[in-house]
Structure formats: C-alpha cells, structure tokens
C-alpha cells in the first residue's frame, strides 16, 4: 500500500511562494493554448499558407499535449517533479523562441509542438502541491492553480489582440510575449519550488 508523502510542517509563507510559482507555470500553459487564435489570419497572410495549413498552428499543440502530458507526468513521478517541471518549462521557452523566429509554417508548427509538450506542467504542478502543501490549504491551493488556467487563456486572447492590432501588426510579438512569460515561470519554479 502506498501513501502520499507527508508535506513538511506547515509554513504558510513557504506554501504561498510554491503556489505562486506553480500558478504562474499553469497560467503560461493555458496562455500557450489560446495565444495563436486571434492571429491565425496574420500568420496565414505572413507565411503565405492556406487556412487548412495555418490550422496546424493550433492542432499541433493539442496533439503534442495529448502525447506528452501522460508521458511527462509519469517521467516526473519516476525522476522527480521539479527537474521535470524545469525541463518542460525550458522546452516551452525554446518552443516560444522557435515560434517567434519562424519564417515558415513547418518551423512555426515545430515551435508549437514544443510548446504543447508543456501542457504536462499542469498535472505536475498539482502533484507538487499534494507533496508540499498541508492538508488544510491544499484544496484552496489546487483551486487557485486550476483557476489560473482560465485566467491565462483570457489574458492570452486579450494581450495577443492588443499586441497585434494596428497597421504594422506583427504576430511574432505575441510569441515573444509568450517567451517572456515562459522564462518568468521557469525562473519562478527554479527558485521557489523545492526539489
């Protein structure tokens, strides 16, 4: 019979910092999912592709998430959740840079596949919460991290729309924004989440 690890003695400040870092990481995951929706037309025009072709910008991310989320969740259970979170966030940063620099549809899709692998962050974050947050605060912590998914999706839609409005709109600015948020989440996990 296996039991969940007992969290360290309750330290509200420590738990709050962990919840903040994991909430930021989860928010970035949801941002990656919705970020390209308002800019698909710009991408299609800029890269000279078809509507069917540009749809792969979103589809590839979802397929990648479906493949990598269970694999990376299991990997995190076997090899450590924090190292897996850090690696996945690193892949997300790399995918965001690739997407921002892409000059062709296949390269943009590659960046989006890398971003999609980061969907594994959410179940890994919940698993870390179970290990690091005391039972009294755990339901609230899980609710907060889960709630950031909706916030991140909405934030990405609005921010992407604002960044790409105007006559000289460049959809790449949205992917640079994603790179910044992903790098911030990576630093938060590296420095605030215990090993």
C-alpha positions as CSV (number, residue, x, y, z in Angstrom):
1,X,0.0,0.0,0.0
2,X,1.5,3.4,-1.0
3,X,0.8,6.6,0.8
4,X,1.2,10.2,-0.5
5,X,4.3,11.8,1.0
6,X,3.6,13.9,4.1
7,X,4.2,17.5,3.4
8,X,6.7,19.3,5.5
9,X,5.5,21.1,8.6
10,X,3.0,23.9,7.6
11,X,4.8,27.1,6.8
12,X,2.2,29.5,5.2
13,X,4.8,31.7,3.6
14,X,6.7,28.8,2.0
15,X,3.4,27.3,0.8
16,X,2.3,30.6,-0.7
17,X,5.5,31.0,-2.6
18,X,5.2,27.5,-4.0
19,X,1.5,28.1,-5.0
20,X,2.5,31.4,-6.7
21,X,5.3,29.7,-8.8
22,X,3.1,26.8,-9.8
23,X,0.1,29.1,-10.6
24,X,2.3,31.1,-12.9
25,X,3.5,28.0,-14.6
26,X,-0.1,26.7,-15.1
27,X,-1.2,30.1,-16.4
28,X,1.6,30.1,-19.0
29,X,0.4,26.7,-20.2
30,X,-3.1,27.9,-20.8
31,X,-1.7,31.1,-22.5
32,X,0.1,28.9,-25.0
33,X,-3.1,27.1,-25.9
34,X,-5.1,30.2,-26.8
35,X,-2.4,32.6,-27.9
36,X,-2.5,32.0,-31.6
37,X,-6.3,32.0,-32.0
38,X,-6.6,35.8,-32.7
39,X,-3.6,35.9,-35.0
40,X,-4.2,32.9,-37.3
41,X,-5.2,35.3,-40.1
42,X,-2.0,37.3,-39.7
43,X,0.1,34.1,-39.7
44,X,-1.7,32.8,-42.8
45,X,-1.0,36.0,-44.7
46,X,2.5,36.4,-43.5
47,X,3.6,32.9,-44.2
48,X,1.6,32.6,-47.4
49,X,-0.3,29.5,-46.4
50,X,-3.8,28.2,-46.6
51,X,-6.5,28.2,-43.9
52,X,-6.1,24.4,-43.6
53,X,-2.3,24.8,-43.2
54,X,-2.5,27.5,-40.6
55,X,-4.9,25.4,-38.6
56,X,-2.0,23.2,-37.7
57,X,-0.6,26.0,-35.6
58,X,-3.3,25.1,-33.0
59,X,-3.8,21.4,-33.9
60,X,-0.1,20.5,-33.5
61,X,0.0,22.0,-30.0
62,X,-3.1,20.0,-28.9
63,X,-1.7,16.7,-30.4
64,X,1.6,17.3,-28.7
65,X,-0.2,17.9,-25.4
66,X,-2.1,14.7,-25.8
67,X,1.1,12.7,-26.4
68,X,3.5,14.3,-23.9
69,X,1.2,15.0,-20.9
70,X,0.9,11.4,-19.7
71,X,4.5,10.6,-20.6
72,X,6.0,13.5,-18.8
73,X,3.7,13.0,-15.8
74,X,5.0,9.5,-15.4
75,X,8.5,10.7,-16.0
76,X,8.1,13.2,-13.2
77,X,6.9,10.5,-10.9
78,X,9.9,8.4,-11.6
79,X,12.7,11.0,-11.9
80,X,11.5,14.0,-9.8
81,X,8.8,16.5,-10.4
82,X,10.9,19.7,-10.1
83,X,13.5,18.5,-12.6
84,X,10.8,17.5,-15.0
85,X,9.0,20.9,-14.5
86,X,12.2,22.8,-15.1
87,X,13.0,20.7,-18.2
88,X,9.4,21.1,-19.6
89,X,9.5,24.9,-18.9
90,X,12.8,25.0,-20.7
91,X,11.2,23.3,-23.7
92,X,8.4,25.8,-23.6
93,X,10.8,28.7,-23.7
94,X,12.6,27.1,-26.6
95,X,9.4,26.4,-28.4
96,X,8.3,30.0,-27.9
97,X,11.6,31.3,-29.3
98,X,11.3,29.0,-32.3
99,X,7.7,30.2,-32.9
100,X,8.7,33.8,-32.6
101,X,11.6,33.4,-35.1
102,X,9.8,31.1,-37.5
103,X,9.9,32.2,-41.2
104,X,7.9,29.2,-42.5
105,X,4.9,27.2,-41.4
106,X,6.8,24.0,-40.6
107,X,9.1,25.8,-38.3
108,X,6.2,27.6,-36.6
109,X,4.5,24.2,-36.2
110,X,7.7,22.8,-34.6
111,X,7.7,25.6,-32.1
112,X,4.1,24.9,-31.3
113,X,4.7,21.2,-30.8
114,X,7.4,22.1,-28.3
115,X,5.0,24.5,-26.6
116,X,2.4,21.8,-26.5
117,X,4.7,19.4,-24.5
118,X,4.5,22.0,-21.7
119,X,0.9,21.0,-21.0
120,X,2.4,18.4,-18.7
121,X,3.2,21.3,-16.4
122,X,-0.4,21.3,-15.0
123,X,-0.6,17.7,-13.7
124,X,3.0,18.0,-12.4
125,X,2.1,21.2,-10.6
126,X,-0.9,19.6,-8.9
127,X,1.3,16.7,-7.9
128,X,3.9,19.0,-6.4
129,X,1.1,20.8,-4.4
130,X,0.0,17.5,-2.9
131,X,3.5,16.9,-1.7
132,X,4.4,20.4,-0.5
133,X,1.1,22.0,0.8
134,X,-0.5,21.0,4.0
135,X,-4.0,19.4,4.0
136,X,-5.7,22.5,5.4
137,X,-4.5,24.7,2.5
138,X,-4.4,22.1,-0.2
139,X,-7.9,22.5,-1.6
140,X,-7.5,26.2,-1.9
141,X,-4.1,25.9,-3.5
142,X,-5.4,23.4,-6.1
143,X,-8.3,25.7,-6.8
144,X,-6.0,28.7,-7.3
145,X,-3.6,26.8,-9.6
146,X,-6.6,25.4,-11.6
147,X,-8.2,28.8,-11.8
148,X,-5.1,30.3,-13.4
149,X,-5.9,28.1,-16.5
150,X,-9.0,30.2,-17.3
151,X,-7.2,33.5,-16.4
152,X,-4.2,32.6,-18.7
153,X,-6.5,31.7,-21.6
154,X,-8.3,35.1,-21.3
155,X,-5.1,37.0,-20.8
156,X,-3.5,35.5,-23.9
157,X,-6.5,36.4,-26.1
158,X,-6.7,40.0,-24.9
159,X,-2.9,40.6,-24.8
160,X,-2.4,39.0,-28.3
161,X,-5.2,41.1,-29.7
162,X,-3.7,44.3,-28.2
163,X,-0.1,43.4,-29.4
164,X,-1.2,42.6,-32.9
165,X,-3.7,45.5,-33.5
166,X,-2.8,48.3,-35.8
167,X,-1.5,48.7,-39.4
168,X,2.0,47.4,-38.7
169,X,0.9,44.4,-36.6
170,X,3.4,41.5,-36.3
171,X,2.1,38.3,-34.9
172,X,5.6,37.4,-33.7
173,X,5.2,39.9,-30.9
174,X,2.7,37.5,-29.3
175,X,5.2,34.7,-29.3
176,X,7.9,37.0,-27.8
177,X,5.4,37.8,-25.1
178,X,4.9,34.0,-24.6
179,X,8.7,33.6,-24.4
180,X,8.9,36.3,-21.6
181,X,6.1,34.7,-19.6
182,X,7.6,31.2,-20.0
183,X,11.0,32.4,-18.9
184,X,9.5,34.1,-15.9
185,X,7.6,30.9,-15.0
186,X,10.9,28.9,-15.4
187,X,12.7,31.2,-13.0
188,X,9.9,31.0,-10.5
189,X,9.9,27.2,-10.5
190,X,13.7,27.0,-10.4
191,X,14.0,29.4,-7.4
192,X,10.7,28.9,-5.5
193,X,9.7,25.3,-5.8
194,X,11.6,22.8,-3.6
195,X,13.4,19.8,-5.1
